Amino acid sequence: MSQELNALLGRLHEELARTPVVDADARRLLSVVVADIEKLGVGTQATPGGLEELAVGFEADHPALAAALRQVADVLGKAGI
């Protein structure tokens, strides 16, 4: 996995830690997405399109989390995942 993607995943983890008001289902889904990405993009949500859908859902209440998801999606898209 590239250093850039590792850095973005670290940022995503940090944003999740700073966002305690995310409901349990959303936090579980995000954890699954991060795990999928760490397994090199396995899973339907670990795609740029799936991450963009998640980002849209978080945009209003958690813009930093949405931005982190979009950055990860961008890197995965550029990698052809």
C-alpha positions as CSV (number, residue, x, y, z in Angstrom):
1,M,0.0,0.0,0.0
2,S,1.3,3.4,-0.9
3,Q,2.6,5.8,1.7
4,E,-0.1,8.3,0.6
5,L,-2.9,5.9,1.2
6,N,-1.4,4.9,4.6
7,A,-1.3,8.5,5.6
8,L,-4.9,9.1,4.5
9,L,-6.1,6.0,6.3
10,G,-4.3,7.4,9.4
11,R,-6.2,10.7,8.9
12,L,-9.5,8.8,8.5
13,H,-8.8,7.0,11.8
14,E,-8.0,10.3,13.5
15,E,-11.2,11.9,12.2
16,L,-13.3,8.9,13.4
17,A,-11.7,9.3,16.9
18,R,-12.6,13.0,16.9
19,T,-16.2,12.4,15.8
20,P,-17.9,10.8,18.8
21,V,-21.4,11.7,17.7
22,V,-21.4,9.3,14.8
23,D,-24.1,6.7,15.5
24,A,-23.0,3.1,16.2
25,D,-24.2,1.8,12.8
26,A,-22.3,4.5,10.8
27,R,-19.2,3.9,12.9
28,R,-19.4,0.2,12.3
29,L,-19.8,0.8,8.5
30,L,-16.8,3.1,8.5
31,S,-14.7,0.6,10.4
32,V,-15.7,-2.1,7.8
33,V,-14.7,0.3,5.0
34,V,-11.3,1.0,6.5
35,A,-10.7,-2.7,7.1
36,D,-11.7,-3.4,3.4
37,I,-9.4,-0.7,2.2
38,E,-6.5,-2.0,4.2
39,K,-7.2,-5.4,2.5
40,L,-6.4,-3.7,-0.8
41,G,-9.9,-2.7,-1.7
42,V,-11.9,-5.9,-1.1
43,G,-15.6,-5.3,-0.6
44,T,-18.3,-3.3,-2.3
45,Q,-18.0,-0.2,-0.1
46,A,-14.2,0.0,-0.5
47,T,-14.5,1.6,-3.9
48,P,-14.3,5.3,-4.8
49,G,-18.0,5.3,-5.5
50,G,-18.9,3.6,-2.2
51,L,-16.7,6.0,-0.2
52,E,-18.2,9.0,-2.0
53,E,-21.7,7.8,-0.9
54,L,-20.5,7.6,2.7
55,A,-18.9,11.0,2.4
56,V,-22.1,12.6,1.2
57,G,-23.9,11.2,4.2
58,F,-21.4,12.8,6.6
59,E,-21.0,16.1,4.8
60,A,-23.4,18.2,6.8
61,D,-22.6,17.0,10.3
62,H,-19.0,15.9,9.9
63,P,-17.3,17.7,7.0
64,A,-13.7,16.7,8.1
65,L,-14.7,13.1,8.0
66,A,-16.3,13.5,4.6
67,A,-13.2,15.2,3.3
68,A,-11.0,12.3,4.6
69,L,-13.3,9.8,2.9
70,R,-13.1,11.7,-0.4
71,Q,-9.3,11.8,-0.2
72,V,-9.1,8.1,0.3
73,A,-11.6,7.6,-2.6
74,D,-9.5,9.8,-4.8
75,V,-6.3,7.8,-4.1
76,L,-8.1,4.5,-4.7
77,G,-9.5,5.8,-7.9
78,K,-6.1,6.9,-9.1
79,A,-4.8,3.4,-8.2
80,G,-7.5,1.8,-10.4
81,I,-9.4,0.3,-7.5
